[in-house]
């Protein structure tokens, strides 16, 4: 009410409606408090033998009143076991030529099950009192917020992790390798009901998911001389997930959004696009529906036919990410910089093409290459700006521009490399600092979000780290900070 979406979501509230609410004693703004009762018991222990073999275990028993009165679901026992083998503490370690090159060698592993319960998940019938909004009288009523769900239970995660920590003496290298398998099941979300009870949708356990991945981190001392040192830290990881059970699939409109959607057999957030066939002889975008027909519009509220109507682009979340940090020290000077990167994911470009434009819209630069005369459909995929004559041929023509923004030609790779931070500092000599009454002093200059070194050209200036944020938020700005730290 009173929200102007075209102007960045500005709220303009009519004072008359506020006056009406006050006369009816109705809260037009409110703040609520939610409470739940949670109990947990845990027991853990560990054992180490001659600093060679280490074992740990944990057992928990948790319960929450969010899951109603059923003892079968409201309590959850979980456990975790882990162990480590410090190979470098073995008697044979130094006498084995291959192993003696290591300063550290440790093998470790973990397996267990854990549980989670989102704060908005409840198995109880939730009724809330409210009042009707009428010009002359106020009538109280009870509204159904949540239906009873006696089958609702905890989200659960089984995880296996194995890792290796190592260090090489002569090369001054330390690092770790990790590999993990995760099986998440009974995930909580929205499920469809038969409609009995007054609601067609409710909260329930609706999905299972598997994931596997690895992580690598390496630290090296590249050079160390009197008064000078150079150190490098590098890490990266990769994760691949897959939905193995999904009781309630997304609508087509959910799958083509910037945030993607969970689809059976796909990742947790997969990005899908409409099948763009090109422009017609009037410069209007055309698409292929699930039956192979050329159309201007699709029924995006459908939940079936997603595989035949849309194109799967890839995961909407980065599967891989990492960073590279270098630190150089020369006498009292220190310089460091961080390169961060992400890869293997897709981004939906911001909506830019519409059937009409107003004074509140910024025209995309690509419009200079738009369709202008018959025959241009063979040269460009940028649609025409509709005139009244074409628009009146049917409402589906205008809908085609919404589908164009969500089509396969409006997708880019999210891979990027960014110079995230750089810092130069100088530590004043103690004798200089003491002359002015300081025990120590440090001067530094630091920059953040300095430069985007690599990104897909299809982004056309759009920040690969900033998408689907909505509202009037802005990307992280480039910041330069000068600081002086002194000790008295």
C-alpha positions in Angstrom: 0.0 0.0 0.0 1.6 3.3 -1.1 4.7 1.6 -2.5 6.0 3.0 -5.8 8.0 0.1 -7.2 9.1 1.9 -10.4 10.9 4.5 -8.2 13.1 2.1 -6.2 10.4 1.0 -3.7 9.7 4.4 -2.2 6.9 4.3 0.4 4.3 7.1 0.4 1.6 6.3 3.0 -1.7 8.1 2.7 -2.3 10.0 6.0 -6.0 9.3 5.8 -5.5 5.6 6.1 -3.3 6.1 9.1 -6.1 8.3 10.7 -8.6 5.6 9.9 -6.5 2.9 11.6 -6.1 5.1 14.6 -9.9 5.6 14.9 -10.5 1.9 14.6 -7.7 1.1 17.1 -5.8 -1.0 14.5 -2.1 -1.3 14.5 -0.7 -0.2 11.1 2.9 -1.0 12.2 3.7 -3.8 14.7 6.5 -5.8 16.1 6.1 -9.4 17.3 8.1 -11.7 19.5 8.3 -15.4 19.0 9.6 -17.9 21.6 10.3 -21.6 21.7 11.5 -24.1 24.3 14.6 -26.0 23.5 16.4 -28.6 25.6 19.7 -30.2 24.8 22.0 -32.8 26.5 25.5 -33.6 25.2 28.4 -35.8 26.2 31.9 -35.7 24.6 35.2 -37.3 25.3 38.6 -37.8 23.8 41.6 -40.1 24.0 45.2 -39.6 22.9 47.9 -42.3 22.9 51.5 -41.1 23.0 50.5 -38.1 20.8 50.2 -40.5 17.9 46.6 -41.6 17.9 43.8 -39.3 18.8 40.1 -40.1 19.1 37.1 -37.9 19.9 33.4 -38.5 20.1 30.3 -36.4 20.8 26.7 -37.5 21.5 23.8 -35.1 21.7 20.1 -35.4 22.5 18.0 -32.3 21.5 14.3 -31.5 21.7 12.1 -28.6 20.7 8.5 -27.8 21.3 8.3 -26.5 17.7 7.7 -30.2 16.7 4.6 -30.6 18.9 3.8 -33.4 21.3 5.0 -36.4 19.4 8.0 -38.0 21.1 8.8 -39.7 17.8 9.8 -36.5 16.1 10.4 -33.8 18.7 13.6 -35.3 20.1 16.7 -36.1 18.0 19.8 -38.0 19.0 22.9 -37.1 17.1 26.6 -38.1 17.3 30.0 -37.6 15.8 33.3 -39.5 15.9 36.6 -38.3 14.7 40.2 -39.6 14.8 43.7 -38.5 13.8 47.0 -40.2 13.2 50.1 -38.1 13.8 52.4 -40.0 11.5 55.3 -37.6 12.3 55.4 -38.9 15.9 55.9 -42.5 14.9 59.3 -44.1 15.6 59.8 -45.0 12.0 59.2 -41.5 10.7 62.7 -40.1 10.8 64.2 -43.4 9.5 62.1 -43.5 6.3 63.7 -41.4 3.5 60.4 -40.4 1.9 58.7 -39.4 5.2 61.8 -37.6 6.7 61.3 -34.8 4.1 58.1 -33.8 6.0 58.1 -31.6 9.1 54.4 -32.4 9.7 52.2 -35.3 8.5 48.8 -35.9 10.0 45.9 -38.0 8.7 42.4 -37.3 10.1 38.8 -38.2 9.5 35.3 -37.5 10.8 31.9 -39.0 10.5 28.6 -38.1 12.2 25.1 -36.9 12.0 23.7 -33.5 13.0 20.3 -31.9 13.1 18.8 -28.5 12.4 15.4 -26.9 12.9 14.7 -23.6 11.2 13.1 -21.0 13.4 10.0 -20.7 11.2 9.3 -24.4 11.2 6.4 -25.6 13.4 4.3 -28.7 13.7 1.7 -27.0 15.8 -1.6 -25.4 14.7 -1.0 -21.7 14.7 -4.0 -19.5 15.0 -3.7 -15.7 15.4 -6.4 -13.2 16.4 -6.9 -10.1 14.3 -9.6 -7.6 13.4 -11.3 -6.9 10.1 -10.8 -3.5 8.4 -14.2 -2.0 7.8 -15.4 1.6 7.5 -18.0 1.3 10.3 -17.3 -1.5 12.6 -14.5 -3.9 13.7 -15.1 -7.6 13.9 -12.5 -10.0 15.5 -11.5 -13.2 13.8 -9.0 -16.1 14.0 -6.7 -16.6 11.0 -4.8 -19.8 10.3 -1.1 -19.1 10.1 0.2 -22.7 10.1 -1.6 -26.0 9.8 -0.9 -29.0 12.1 1.8 -31.2 10.7 2.5 -34.2 13.0 5.0 -35.7 10.5 7.3 -32.7 10.6 10.8 -33.6 11.9 14.3 -32.3 12.1 16.5 -31.6 9.1 19.4 -34.0 9.2 22.9 -34.2 7.8 25.3 -37.1 7.5 28.8 -36.0 6.8 32.1 -37.9 6.1 35.3 -35.9 6.0 38.9 -37.0 5.5 41.9 -34.8 5.5 45.7 -34.6 5.4 47.9 -31.9 7.0 51.5 -31.8 5.9 54.6 -29.7 6.0 57.8 -29.9 3.9 61.1 -28.9 5.6 63.3 -27.8 2.8 60.6 -26.1 0.7 59.0 -24.2 3.7 55.6 -25.4 2.6 52.7 -26.2 4.9 49.2 -27.2 3.7 46.1 -29.3 4.1 43.9 -31.4 1.9 40.2 -32.1 2.7 37.6 -34.2 1.0 34.0 -34.5 2.2 30.7 -36.2 1.4 27.4 -34.8 2.7 23.9 -36.3 2.7 21.2 -33.9 3.8 17.7 -35.3 4.1 14.3 -34.4 5.5 15.0 -30.8 4.4 12.3 -28.4 5.4 10.4 -26.2 3.0 7.0 -25.5 1.5 4.9 -28.6 0.5 1.5 -28.8 -1.2 -1.6 -30.1 0.6 -5.0 -31.3 -0.5 -6.4 -28.0 0.7 -8.3 -29.6 3.6 -7.9 -27.2 6.6 -8.0 -24.0 4.5 -4.5 -23.9 3.2 -3.0 -25.4 0.0 0.6 -24.9 1.2 2.3 -25.7 4.5 5.8 -26.3 6.0 7.1 -29.9 5.8 10.0 -32.2 5.0 10.1 -32.1 1.3 13.7 -32.7 -0.1 16.9 -34.6 0.1 20.3 -33.5 -1.2 23.8 -34.9 -1.7 27.0 -32.9 -2.0 30.7 -33.7 -2.3 33.7 -31.5 -2.6 37.3 -30.8 -1.6 39.3 -28.0 -0.1 43.1 -27.2 -0.5 45.2 -24.7 1.4 48.9 -24.1 1.0 51.2 -21.7 2.8 54.8 -21.1 1.6 57.7 -19.0 2.7 59.1 -18.1 -0.8 62.1 -16.1 0.4 63.6 -15.2 3.7 66.7 -13.0 4.0 67.9 -10.6 6.7 65.5 -7.7 6.6 63.3 -9.2 3.9 60.7 -12.0 3.7 58.0 -13.1 1.2 55.1 -15.3 2.2 52.2 -16.7 0.1 48.9 -18.2 1.2 46.7 -20.0 -1.3 43.4 -21.8 -0.9 40.6 -23.0 -3.1 37.7 -25.4 -3.0 35.0 -27.0 -5.1 31.6 -28.4 -4.2 29.0 -30.1 -6.3 25.5 -30.7 -5.0 22.4 -32.6 -6.3 18.8 -32.7 -5.3 17.8 -36.4 -4.9 14.3 -36.0 -3.6 11.8 -33.1 -4.1 8.2 -33.5 -3.2 7.1 -30.0 -4.4 8.8 -28.6 -7.4 9.1 -24.9 -8.4 7.0 -23.0 -10.8 8.5 -21.9 -14.1 8.6 -18.3 -12.9 10.7 -19.4 -9.9 13.2 -21.3 -12.1 13.9 -18.4 -14.4 14.5 -15.9 -11.6 17.9 -14.5 -10.7 18.1 -16.7 -7.6 17.4 -19.9 -9.5 15.4 -22.8 -8.0 15.8 -26.3 -6.7 14.8 -28.9 -9.4 15.0 -32.7 -9.0 18.3 -33.9 -10.3 19.8 -30.4 -10.3 21.8 -28.3 -7.8 20.3 -26.6 -4.8 20.0 -23.4 -6.9 19.9 -24.0 -10.6 19.4 -21.3 -13.2 16.9 -21.9 -16.0 16.1 -19.9 -19.1 13.3 -19.6 -21.7 14.1 -20.9 -25.1 14.7 -17.8 -27.2 14.2 -18.5 -31.0 15.1 -15.0 -32.2 13.2 -12.0 -33.4 10.3 -12.1 -35.8 9.9 -9.9 -38.9 8.7 -7.1 -36.6 11.6 -7.3 -34.1 9.6 -8.9 -31.3 11.2 -11.8 -29.4 9.8 -15.3 -30.0 10.2 -18.4 -27.9 9.6 -22.2 -28.0 7.1 -23.8 -25.6 7.0 -27.3 -24.3 5.2 -28.6 -27.5 7.8 -27.1 -29.8 5.6 -24.2 -31.0 6.8 -20.7 -31.6 5.0 -18.3 -29.1 5.2 -14.9 -27.5 4.2 -16.0 -24.0 4.3 -19.0 -21.6 2.3 -20.0 -18.6 4.9 -19.4 -15.9 2.7 -20.5 -13.1 2.9 -24.1 -14.2 5.0 -26.6 -12.2 5.1 -29.3 -14.8 7.0 -29.4 -18.1 10.0 -27.5 -16.8 12.5 -29.9 -18.5 10.8 -29.4 -21.9 9.9 -25.7 -21.7 13.1 -24.2 -20.2 16.9 -24.6 -20.7 19.1 -25.5 -17.8 22.1 -23.0 -17.7 24.0 -24.2 -14.7 24.3 -23.6 -10.9 23.4 -20.2 -9.6 25.9 -20.5 -6.8 29.7 -20.7 -7.3 30.9 -24.3 -7.1 34.5 -23.2 -6.7 36.1 -20.3 -4.8 39.5 -19.4 -3.4 42.0 -16.7 -2.8 45.7 -15.9 -3.1 47.5 -13.7 -0.5 51.1 -12.4 -0.8 52.8 -10.6 2.0 56.2 -8.9 1.6 58.2 -7.4 4.5 61.3 -5.2 4.0 62.7 -3.8 7.2 59.9 -1.6 8.6 57.8 -1.8 5.4 55.0 -4.3 4.8 53.0 -4.8 1.7 50.2 -7.4 1.1 47.5 -8.0 -1.4 44.6 -10.5 -1.8 43.3 -11.9 -5.1 39.9 -13.6 -4.7 38.2 -15.7 -7.3 35.0 -17.8 -7.9 34.1 -20.0 -10.8 31.7 -22.5 -12.3 28.3 -20.7 -11.9 25.9 -18.7 -14.0 24.4 -15.2 -13.6 21.1 -13.8 -14.9 21.8 -10.4 -16.3 19.7 -7.5 -14.9 16.4 -6.9 -16.7 17.0 -4.2 -19.3 14.5 -4.6 -22.2 10.9 -3.7 -21.8 7.9 -3.1 -24.1 8.0 0.6 -23.0 10.3 3.0 -21.1 9.5 5.9 -18.8 11.5 8.8 -17.2 12.4 6.4 -14.3 14.2 3.9 -16.6 17.8 4.0 -17.7 18.0 2.9 -21.4 20.4 0.0 -21.9 23.3 0.8 -24.2 22.6 -2.3 -26.3 19.5 -0.6 -27.7 21.8 1.1 -30.2 22.0 -2.3 -31.9 18.2 -3.0 -31.7 16.0 -4.2 -34.5 15.0 -1.2 -36.7 13.9 -2.4 -40.1 12.7 -5.8 -41.6 15.7 -8.0 -42.1 17.5 -6.9 -38.9 16.3 -10.1 -37.3 19.1 -11.8 -39.2 21.7 -9.4 -37.7 20.7 -8.8 -34.1 18.9 -10.3 -31.1 18.1 -7.0 -29.5 14.3 -6.4 -29.7 12.6 -3.4 -31.1 11.0 -0.7 -28.9 7.3 -1.3 -29.5 5.1 1.3 -31.2 1.4 1.4 -30.5 0.5 -0.4 -33.7 2.5 -3.5 -32.9 1.6 -3.5 -29.2 -2.2 -3.5 -30.0 -1.9 -6.7 -31.9 -2.1 -8.6 -28.6 -1.1 -8.5 -25.0 1.3 -11.5 -25.5 3.6 -9.2 -27.5 4.3 -7.2 -24.3 4.8 -10.4 -22.3 7.5 -11.4 -24.8 9.8 -8.8 -23.4 9.6 -10.2 -19.9 10.5 -13.6 -21.3 13.4 -12.1 -23.3 14.9 -10.8 -20.0 14.8 -14.4 -18.7 16.0 -16.1 -21.9 19.2 -17.9 -22.7 20.8 -14.8 -24.3 20.6 -12.9 -21.0 22.9 -15.3 -19.1 26.6 -14.8 -18.4 29.4 -16.8 -16.7 30.0 -15.7 -13.1 33.7 -16.6 -13.1 35.8 -13.7 -11.9 39.2 -12.7 -10.4 39.3 -9.6 -8.3 42.0 -7.7 -6.6 40.2 -7.6 -3.3 42.6 -5.8 -1.0 46.0 -4.2 -1.0 47.8 -2.8 2.1 51.1 -0.9 2.5 52.2 -0.1 6.0 55.3 1.4 7.7 56.3 0.8 11.3 58.1 3.8 12.7 61.4 3.0 14.4 61.1 2.9 18.2 63.7 5.7 18.5 61.6 8.0 16.3 58.4 7.2 18.1 59.9 7.8 21.5 61.1 11.3 20.6 57.4 12.4 20.3 56.3 10.4 23.4 54.9 7.3 21.7 55.8 3.7 22.5 55.0 2.7 18.9 53.5 4.1 15.7 52.3 2.7 12.4 51.2 4.3 9.2 49.2 2.4 6.6 47.3 2.8 3.4 44.7 0.2 2.4 42.4 -0.2 -0.6 39.4 -2.6 -0.8 37.6 -3.8 -4.0 40.3 -2.3 -6.0 39.9 -3.9 -9.5 38.0 -6.6 -11.3 40.8 -8.3 -13.2 38.7 -10.9 -15.1 35.0 -11.4 -15.8 32.8 -12.5 -18.6 32.4 -9.8 -21.2 28.7 -10.7 -21.5 28.3 -9.0 -18.1 28.8 -5.7 -19.8 29.8 -3.9 -16.7 27.5 -5.8 -14.3 29.3 -6.8 -11.1 29.6 -10.6 -10.9 29.5 -10.5 -7.1 26.4 -8.3 -7.0 23.2 -9.8 -8.4 19.7 -10.6 -7.2 20.1 -8.3 -4.3 16.9 -6.3 -5.2 15.7 -3.0 -3.9 18.0 0.1 -4.3 21.1 -1.5 -2.7 24.5 -0.7 -4.4 27.5 -2.9 -5.1 30.4 -2.7 -2.6 32.3 0.5 -3.4 36.0 0.9 -3.9 37.4 2.2 -0.6 40.8 3.7 0.2 41.7 4.1 3.9 44.6 5.9 5.4 45.3 5.2 9.1 47.7 6.1 11.8 47.9 3.9 14.9 49.9 5.1 17.9 50.6 3.6 21.3 51.2 5.7 24.4 
